């Protein structure tokens, strides 16, 4: 029976994607693991692998198509022994009518329905023995995050994907989780006791609408402007940051940090960097690398500030995963330095150089820019003295870093010149109160002004 190939959900927040390029053409043989296409999400360009084998009989969505909803049919695969020319665009495999996972905004989640999520159909096989159910994977509203292969295996076995514990990035259910569940024996989905529906949540106010055509005509002379359509990244940034400002009670704390000791240490570290045969240093540490490490260690010293707010509990993180805002064409992305408190300055420096290069090429993987417990936004290189950044959920804090500049300060009751950097901590007041935020930024200031503490 023909197999429908669906637009995959490449990240928990993905709702639509652009089908950038087909790497197979109609009539090509396809093996499991072959790269079929390149999909552009709002943050990256990713490759889609084939799960089943056969012949690519029909490309339903041509390359270059924008805003293809998750779980829509994008191509049809003819199974072994089938005539590819006889396969219709809709395929022959039965596809359950189910709500598309990506069609709902997370803020408008409804109670789960009885139907299973739409899955990639495949040839029927005998049901596997039932398995022991585990805790539900991380979900957003009524969505369960799982790979297409994991969904297919769970469906074939007749078990509820929502009852399987996910071990992939951010709780995503992957193939090994389903196989592990099958090894233990679980009740088929039909026999499972339905989970209680989550309490309805109040949806945040929608993002304010932009100007309509009539307003534009009244305000601007025809021919005096050009329209640049919003791409998926700009739409996502607008939606998420509007939601952040509407739902998170921000407050701000600023301090001035003296940088002279840090700049001296940085010069010594870079001068001592080993060089390769071409004379290129193994690393070149920046001020921002010191900032990342200092913020991570500050969160370890003030663990009550290393948290994320949820409706039911406070998540107190055991490690400092620091997101770092990177400007890319059309917007920005925040790759995450995992366990930054354990890494050397040179490791952080090289990791950030790699992230920045791949971010600009839109080659980051979702697990490299999702999650984290805090973030750094540095505009000092543009000469910005100070600013306040918008918190990026699920973080409870973000540190805005200004330029280091020579200023006249008072030392020992006398005027003196020092290199000073202003930083502003934006804080989610639901999770981090004023005194706690002040304790965190004080710990940061102490480490920046005494940078040898970052090396031990």
Buried (B, 14 or more C-beta within 10 A) or exposed (E): BBBBBBBBBBBBBBBBBBBBEBEBEBEBEBEEEBEBBBBBBBBBBBEBBBBBBBBBBBBBBEEEBEEBBBBBBBBBBBBEEBEBEEBEEEBBBEBEEEBBBBEBBBBEBEEBEEEBBBBBBBEEEEEBEBBBBBEBBBBBBBBBBBBBBBBBBBBBBBBBBBBBBBBBBBBBBBBEBBBBBBEEEBBEBEEBEEEEEBEEEEEBEEBEEEEEEEEEEEEEEEEEEEEEEEBBBBBBBBBBBBBBEEBBEBBEBBBBBBBBBBBEBBEEBBEEBEEEEEEEBEBBBBBBBBBBBBBBBBBBBBEBBBBBBEEEEEBEBEBBBBBBBBBBEBBBBBBBBBEBBEBBBBBBBBBBBEBBEBBBEBEBBBBBBBBBBBBBBBBBEEEBEBBBBBBBBBBBBBBBBBBBBEBEBEEEEEEEEBBBBBBBBBBBBBBBBEEBBBBBBBBBBBBBBBBEEBEE
